[in-house]
Amino acid sequence: MRSLKSALLWRSCFSRRYGYRRLSSLPSNPLIDDHADDIVAILNGITMGGGAGISIPGTFRLATDRTIFATPETLIGFHPDAGASFYLSHLPGYLGDYLALTGEKLSGAEMASCGLATHYSLFTKLPLIEEQLGNLVTDCPSVLESSLENHEDPIHLDETSVIHRIEIVDRCFSHDSVEEIIESLKNEAAKTNDSWCVSTLNKLKEAAPLSLNVSLRSIREGRFQTLDQCLVREYRMSVQGITGRISHDFCEGVRAKLIDKDFAPKWDPPSLEHVSQDMVDEYVSPISALEPELELPTKQREAFL
């Protein structure tokens, strides 16, 4: 029997001083999935990109009152990756579609409410939680779960939380195209005068049109694929985005948002009507013979249900 000290224990946390996620171990998603039963991922701070990708496939995911989760890739001309098309597509209703397209943030309480996190505790309890986990002499999942449950705190959602708006999210984001989603949001805004609809529309206007289309396609395909299949497809999409074969939106988004910070990216194509189906199909298609496909060292299986 292995001690929990030999199991995989991660903390995904944000350093105010250096501005990066520090993790005590950085294995790939498939490796985590192979050990998913005895992983406790502590999500304390910014949990995005690779930090989310190596944490969420695990069985136990502890969020705190300092946790911030988001998939903001469409705002820089990219797409949610690192397995995001798998775990977002398995969220209730069309919440994952909403998060993928808008890049909106979730709090730790919201993560626990929608299933992205399995447990929720105040961050002040983390030293005690980690100490008790480290002192366990077993990595039995039921024992780990009981230990985490002993420190859980009540979840209180803000009245403006998107979790309270699941019905309208489903009505608007269940459509088959980005154009239909936007039209539905406009209709809801006209009928209800809901400021949430307006702010959501503004978020979609900020994003790269091509990224919106390929991200929606990715999430919809993720509903019917394993984690491995999603990772392979996301790798193809990442190669397309980074090399600029179809569009240079990723480079332009990084320039506008992170380097020059003029926040005025010039997307290409510039609008949704200029995004062709051929572009989207090519984005998710197998890479050319000159580019090797992603080969994972494990058998296909689902880790996150």
C-alpha positions in Angstrom: 0.0 0.0 0.0 1.4 3.4 -1.0 1.5 6.2 1.4 -0.3 9.4 0.4 3.1 11.1 0.6 4.0 9.1 -2.5 0.7 10.0 -4.2 0.4 13.1 -6.4 -0.5 16.3 -4.6 -0.6 19.6 -6.4 -1.2 23.1 -5.5 -2.2 25.5 -8.3 -1.6 28.9 -6.9 -0.8 32.4 -8.1 2.2 34.4 -7.1 1.5 38.1 -6.8 5.2 38.8 -6.9 6.1 36.9 -10.0 2.7 36.5 -11.7 2.8 32.8 -12.6 1.3 29.6 -11.5 3.6 27.5 -9.3 3.0 23.8 -9.2 5.1 21.2 -7.4 4.8 18.8 -10.3 4.1 19.2 -14.0 3.2 15.8 -15.5 1.1 15.6 -18.6 -2.7 15.0 -18.5 -2.4 11.3 -19.4 0.0 10.6 -16.6 -2.4 12.3 -14.2 -5.3 10.3 -15.6 -3.4 7.1 -14.9 -3.2 8.1 -11.2 -6.5 9.9 -11.0 -7.8 8.0 -8.0 -5.2 9.3 -5.6 -4.8 12.9 -6.8 -5.8 15.8 -4.7 -5.5 19.1 -6.6 -5.7 22.2 -4.5 -6.9 25.1 -6.6 -5.9 28.2 -4.6 -5.6 31.2 -6.9 -5.7 31.5 -10.6 -6.5 28.2 -12.3 -6.3 28.5 -16.0 -4.7 26.9 -19.0 -2.2 24.2 -18.1 -2.8 24.7 -14.4 -6.5 23.7 -14.9 -5.5 21.0 -17.5 -3.4 19.0 -15.1 -5.7 19.5 -12.1 -9.2 18.9 -13.3 -8.8 15.4 -14.6 -8.0 14.3 -11.0 -10.6 12.7 -8.8 -10.4 15.3 -6.0 -10.4 19.1 -6.8 -10.4 21.4 -3.8 -11.4 25.1 -4.6 -11.1 28.0 -2.2 -12.5 31.5 -1.8 -9.4 32.7 -3.6 -9.8 30.4 -6.7 -10.3 32.1 -10.1 -11.0 29.8 -13.1 -11.3 30.9 -16.7 -10.6 29.8 -20.3 -10.0 33.3 -21.9 -8.2 32.0 -25.0 -10.7 33.3 -27.5 -9.8 36.8 -26.4 -6.2 36.3 -27.7 -7.2 34.5 -30.9 -6.7 31.0 -29.6 -8.9 28.2 -28.2 -9.4 26.5 -24.9 -6.8 23.6 -24.8 -5.1 21.3 -22.3 -8.2 19.1 -22.2 -10.6 22.0 -21.8 -12.9 20.8 -24.6 -13.4 17.6 -22.6 -14.1 18.9 -19.2 -16.0 22.0 -20.3 -18.3 19.9 -22.6 -19.2 17.8 -19.6 -20.5 20.6 -17.4 -24.3 21.1 -16.9 -26.2 22.2 -19.9 -24.3 24.6 -22.1 -22.3 26.3 -19.3 -19.1 25.0 -20.8 -19.9 26.6 -24.2 -20.5 29.9 -22.5 -17.2 29.7 -20.6 -15.3 28.7 -23.7 -16.6 31.5 -25.9 -16.7 34.4 -23.4 -13.7 33.6 -21.2 -15.7 34.7 -18.2 -14.3 33.8 -14.7 -15.7 31.4 -12.1 -15.1 31.7 -8.4 -14.2 28.7 -6.3 -17.7 28.5 -5.0 -19.0 28.5 -8.6 -16.5 25.8 -9.6 -17.8 23.6 -6.8 -21.4 24.3 -7.7 -21.1 23.3 -11.3 -18.8 20.3 -10.7 -15.4 21.6 -11.8 -14.3 21.3 -8.2 -15.4 18.5 -5.9 -14.8 20.3 -2.6 -14.8 23.8 -1.3 -12.9 25.3 1.7 -11.7 28.6 2.9 -8.1 29.2 1.9 -7.1 29.8 5.6 -7.7 26.0 6.2 -5.2 24.9 3.6 -2.2 24.4 5.9 -4.3 22.1 8.1 -5.8 20.3 5.1 -2.4 19.7 3.6 -0.9 18.6 6.9 -3.7 16.0 7.5 -3.6 14.7 4.0 0.2 14.3 4.3 -0.2 12.3 7.5 -2.6 9.8 6.1 -1.2 6.3 5.7 -3.4 5.3 2.8 -4.3 6.8 -0.5 -7.7 5.0 -0.6 -10.2 7.4 -2.4 -12.8 7.0 0.3 -10.4 8.1 3.0 -9.2 11.0 1.0 -12.8 12.1 0.4 -13.7 11.9 4.0 -10.6 14.0 5.0 -11.6 16.7 2.5 -15.2 16.6 3.6 -14.2 17.3 7.2 -13.0 20.7 6.2 -15.7 21.8 3.7 -17.4 25.1 4.0 -20.9 26.2 2.9 -21.1 27.6 -0.6 -22.6 31.0 -0.9 -23.1 32.2 -4.5 -23.4 35.9 -5.4 -26.9 36.7 -6.7 -25.2 37.8 -10.0 -23.5 34.4 -10.5 -23.9 32.7 -13.8 -24.9 29.5 -11.9 -28.2 31.3 -11.2 -28.6 31.9 -15.0 -28.3 28.3 -16.3 -31.7 28.5 -18.0 -30.8 31.6 -20.0 -27.4 30.2 -20.7 -29.0 27.0 -22.1 -31.5 29.0 -24.2 -28.8 31.1 -25.8 -25.8 28.9 -26.0 -27.5 25.7 -27.2 -27.6 27.0 -30.8 -25.5 25.4 -33.5 -23.6 28.5 -34.6 -22.0 31.6 -33.0 -24.3 33.8 -35.1 -27.4 32.1 -33.7 -26.0 32.4 -30.1 -25.5 36.1 -30.6 -28.9 36.6 -32.1 -30.5 34.7 -29.2 -28.6 36.9 -26.7 -29.8 40.0 -28.5 -33.4 38.8 -28.4 -33.1 38.0 -24.6 -31.7 41.5 -24.0 -34.5 43.1 -25.9 -37.1 41.2 -24.0 -35.7 41.3 -20.5 -33.3 44.3 -20.5 -30.9 42.1 -18.7 -27.5 43.6 -18.3 -25.9 40.1 -18.2 -27.0 39.6 -21.9 -25.4 42.9 -22.8 -22.1 42.2 -21.0 -22.0 38.7 -22.6 -22.5 40.2 -26.1 -19.7 42.6 -25.4 -17.4 39.7 -24.4 -18.2 37.9 -27.6 -17.4 41.1 -29.6 -14.0 41.2 -28.1 -13.1 37.7 -29.1 -11.5 36.6 -32.5 -14.3 35.5 -34.8 -12.4 32.5 -36.0 -11.6 31.5 -32.5 -15.3 31.7 -31.5 -16.2 29.3 -34.3 -13.4 26.8 -33.8 -13.9 26.8 -30.0 -17.6 26.1 -30.3 -16.8 23.3 -32.7 -14.2 21.9 -30.3 -16.6 21.9 -27.3 -19.4 20.3 -29.3 -17.0 17.5 -30.5 -15.7 17.1 -27.0 -19.1 15.9 -25.8 -18.7 12.7 -27.8 -14.9 12.1 -27.4 -12.6 10.7 -24.7 -10.0 12.9 -23.0 -7.3 11.4 -25.2 -9.2 12.2 -28.4 -9.8 15.8 -27.2 -6.1 16.3 -26.4 -5.2 15.0 -29.9 -7.7 17.3 -31.6 -6.6 20.3 -29.4 -3.0 19.7 -30.4 -3.9 19.9 -34.1 -5.8 23.1 -33.4 -2.8 24.5 -31.4 -0.4 23.8 -34.3 -2.7 25.6 -36.7 -3.1 28.5 -34.3 0.6 28.9 -33.5 1.9 28.4 -37.1 -0.6 30.9 -38.5 -1.4 28.7 -41.5 -5.0 29.7 -41.5 -4.9 33.0 -39.5 -2.3 35.0 -37.5 -4.9 35.8 -34.9 -3.0 34.2 -32.0 0.1 36.3 -32.7 -2.1 39.4 -33.1 -4.0 38.6 -29.9 -0.9 38.2 -27.8 0.5 41.4 -29.3 -2.6 43.5 -28.5 -3.4 42.0 -25.1 -0.1 41.1 -23.6 2.8 42.9 -25.4 1.7 46.3 -26.7 -1.4 46.3 -24.6 -3.3 48.6 -26.9 -6.3 46.1 -26.6 -7.2 46.7 -30.2 -6.4 43.5 -32.1 -7.0 43.4 -35.8 -8.5 40.0 -36.3 -8.3 38.1 -39.6 -11.0 37.2 -40.6 -12.4 40.5 -39.1 -16.0 39.4 -38.6 -18.1 36.3 -38.2 -19.5 36.6 -41.8 -15.9 36.3 -43.1 -15.3 33.0 -41.3 -15.8 30.1 -43.8 -16.7 26.6 -42.9 -13.6 25.4 -44.8 -11.5 27.5 -42.3 -13.1 25.8 -39.3 -12.9 22.3 -40.9 -9.2 22.8 -41.6 -8.5 24.0 -38.1 -9.7 20.7 -36.6 -8.5 18.4 -39.3 -5.5 16.1 -39.0 -2.2 17.8 -39.6 -0.3 17.4 -42.8 2.0 14.4 -43.3 5.0 16.6 -42.5 3.7 17.2 -39.0 3.4 14.2 -36.7 0.2 13.7 -34.7 0.2 13.9 -30.9 0.9 10.4 -29.6 -0.2 9.7 -26.1 1.6 7.0 -24.0 -1.7 5.6 -22.6 -4.8 3.8 -23.9 -7.9 5.8 -24.5 -10.1 6.2 -21.5 -12.3 8.8 -19.9 -11.0 10.3 -16.6 -13.5 13.1 -16.0 -17.2 12.3 -15.9 
